[in-house]
Amino acid sequence: MSNKKKKWLRTALFTAVGALVGYIYYKLVGCPTGGCIITSNPYTSMAYMGVMGFLLSGAFDKDGGRGCNM
């Protein structure tokens, strides 16, 4: 598999796992009163944790970010 495909696969997996963690957090901890903006709705909780997973996927890059040619 090419490096580009591996990179996108890793990013997609981190994002999906982050969204799953967000849903689990909503179910186990959640905010039933609606006072918490992120945890009172499963969609916002999943979106927030999905973004965190997306951002973390770049932190585990093997080349240390040297792939940028700017």
C-alpha atoms as an extended CHARMM CRD file, in Angstrom:
* protein
*
        70  EXT
         1         1  MET       CA              0.0000000000        0.0000000000        0.0000000000  PROA      1               0.0000000000
         2         2  SER       CA              1.3580000000        3.4390000000       -0.8440000000  PROA      2               0.0000000000
         3         3  ASN       CA              2.2920000000        5.9570000000        1.8270000000  PROA      3               0.0000000000
         4         4  LYS       CA             -0.4890000000        8.3180000000        0.7720000000  PROA      4               0.0000000000
         5         5  LYS       CA             -3.1330000000        5.6070000000        1.2050000000  PROA      5               0.0000000000
         6         6  LYS       CA             -1.7000000000        4.6100000000        4.5830000000  PROA      6               0.0000000000
         7         7  LYS       CA             -1.7530000000        8.2170000000        5.7420000000  PROA      7               0.0000000000
         8         8  TRP       CA             -5.3940000000        8.7120000000        4.7370000000  PROA      8               0.0000000000
         9         9  LEU       CA             -6.3790000000        5.3590000000        6.2110000000  PROA      9               0.0000000000
        10        10  ARG       CA             -4.7310000000        6.2740000000        9.5300000000  PROA      10              0.0000000000
        11        11  THR       CA             -6.4900000000        9.6520000000        9.5070000000  PROA      11              0.0000000000
        12        12  ALA       CA             -9.8640000000        8.0550000000        8.7560000000  PROA      12              0.0000000000
        13        13  LEU       CA             -9.3880000000        5.4330000000       11.4820000000  PROA      13              0.0000000000
        14        14  PHE       CA             -8.3730000000        8.0020000000       14.0900000000  PROA      14              0.0000000000
        15        15  THR       CA            -11.3860000000       10.1480000000       13.1800000000  PROA      15              0.0000000000
        16        16  ALA       CA            -13.7920000000        7.1900000000       13.3380000000  PROA      16              0.0000000000
        17        17  VAL       CA            -12.3910000000        5.9660000000       16.6520000000  PROA      17              0.0000000000
        18        18  GLY       CA            -12.6100000000        9.5070000000       18.0140000000  PROA      18              0.0000000000
        19        19  ALA       CA            -16.2700000000        9.7120000000       17.0240000000  PROA      19              0.0000000000
        20        20  LEU       CA            -16.9160000000        6.3280000000       18.6470000000  PROA      20              0.0000000000
        21        21  VAL       CA            -15.2180000000        7.4860000000       21.8400000000  PROA      21              0.0000000000
        22        22  GLY       CA            -17.3760000000       10.6270000000       21.7460000000  PROA      22              0.0000000000
        23        23  TYR       CA            -20.5330000000        8.5340000000       21.5470000000  PROA      23              0.0000000000
        24        24  ILE       CA            -19.3990000000        6.2740000000       24.3770000000  PROA      24              0.0000000000
        25        25  TYR       CA            -18.5650000000        9.3350000000       26.4650000000  PROA      25              0.0000000000
        26        26  TYR       CA            -22.0300000000       10.7470000000       25.7480000000  PROA      26              0.0000000000
        27        27  LYS       CA            -23.6880000000        7.4880000000       26.8180000000  PROA      27              0.0000000000
        28        28  LEU       CA            -21.6270000000        6.9500000000       29.9730000000  PROA      28              0.0000000000
        29        29  VAL       CA            -21.0050000000       10.4890000000       31.2310000000  PROA      29              0.0000000000
        30        30  GLY       CA            -23.3330000000       12.7530000000       29.1820000000  PROA      30              0.0000000000
        31        31  CYS       CA            -25.1950000000       15.7480000000       30.5320000000  PROA      31              0.0000000000
        32        32  PRO       CA            -28.9110000000       14.9600000000       30.8880000000  PROA      32              0.0000000000
        33        33  THR       CA            -29.8900000000       18.5160000000       31.8820000000  PROA      33              0.0000000000
        34        34  GLY       CA            -28.6850000000       20.0330000000       28.6080000000  PROA      34              0.0000000000
        35        35  GLY       CA            -26.3750000000       22.4970000000       30.3380000000  PROA      35              0.0000000000
        36        36  CYS       CA            -23.2070000000       21.1000000000       28.8140000000  PROA      36              0.0000000000
        37        37  ILE       CA            -22.8630000000       22.1250000000       25.1900000000  PROA      37              0.0000000000
        38        38  ILE       CA            -20.6540000000       19.2520000000       24.0380000000  PROA      38              0.0000000000
        39        39  THR       CA            -21.9160000000       16.3050000000       26.0640000000  PROA      39              0.0000000000
        40        40  SER       CA            -25.6630000000       17.0210000000       26.0450000000  PROA      40              0.0000000000
        41        41  ASN       CA            -26.0290000000       15.9940000000       22.3800000000  PROA      41              0.0000000000
        42        42  PRO       CA            -24.5130000000       12.8090000000       20.9080000000  PROA      42              0.0000000000
        43        43  TYR       CA            -23.8120000000       14.4900000000       17.5490000000  PROA      43              0.0000000000
        44        44  THR       CA            -21.7870000000       17.3330000000       19.0200000000  PROA      44              0.0000000000
        45        45  SER       CA            -19.9300000000       14.9420000000       21.2880000000  PROA      45              0.0000000000
        46        46  MET       CA            -19.0830000000       12.6810000000       18.3400000000  PROA      46              0.0000000000
        47        47  ALA       CA            -18.0710000000       15.6190000000       16.1500000000  PROA      47              0.0000000000
        48        48  TYR       CA            -15.8470000000       17.1150000000       18.8550000000  PROA      48              0.0000000000
        49        49  MET       CA            -14.0570000000       13.8480000000       19.5810000000  PROA      49              0.0000000000
        50        50  GLY       CA            -13.8310000000       13.0680000000       15.8640000000  PROA      50              0.0000000000
        51        51  VAL       CA            -11.9870000000       16.3550000000       15.3460000000  PROA      51              0.0000000000
        52        52  MET       CA             -9.6980000000       15.4840000000       18.2540000000  PROA      52              0.0000000000
        53        53  GLY       CA             -8.9810000000       12.1090000000       16.6240000000  PROA      53              0.0000000000
        54        54  PHE       CA             -8.2800000000       13.8440000000       13.3230000000  PROA      54              0.0000000000
        55        55  LEU       CA             -5.8100000000       16.1860000000       14.9840000000  PROA      55              0.0000000000
        56        56  LEU       CA             -4.1320000000       13.3430000000       16.8660000000  PROA      56              0.0000000000
        57        57  SER       CA             -3.6580000000       11.3700000000       13.6610000000  PROA      57              0.0000000000
        58        58  GLY       CA             -1.0480000000       13.9110000000       12.5400000000  PROA      58              0.0000000000
        59        59  ALA       CA              0.7930000000       13.6610000000       15.8520000000  PROA      59              0.0000000000
        60        60  PHE       CA              1.7490000000       10.0430000000       15.1750000000  PROA      60              0.0000000000
        61        61  ASP       CA              3.3170000000       10.6840000000       11.7800000000  PROA      61              0.0000000000
        62        62  LYS       CA              6.4530000000        8.5760000000       11.2870000000  PROA      62              0.0000000000
        63        63  ASP       CA              8.4500000000       11.2040000000        9.4030000000  PROA      63              0.0000000000
        64        64  GLY       CA              7.8600000000       13.8390000000       12.0740000000  PROA      64              0.0000000000
        65        65  GLY       CA              6.1430000000       16.2930000000        9.7530000000  PROA      65              0.0000000000
        66        66  ARG       CA              9.0720000000       16.4750000000        7.3460000000  PROA      66              0.0000000000
        67        67  GLY       CA              6.7760000000       15.6960000000        4.4360000000  PROA      67              0.0000000000
        68        68  CYS       CA              5.6890000000       19.3140000000        3.9870000000  PROA      68              0.0000000000
        69        69  ASN       CA              7.2870000000       21.0600000000        1.0410000000  PROA      69              0.0000000000
        70        70  MET       CA              6.2420000000       24.6340000000        1.7560000000  PROA      70              0.0000000000
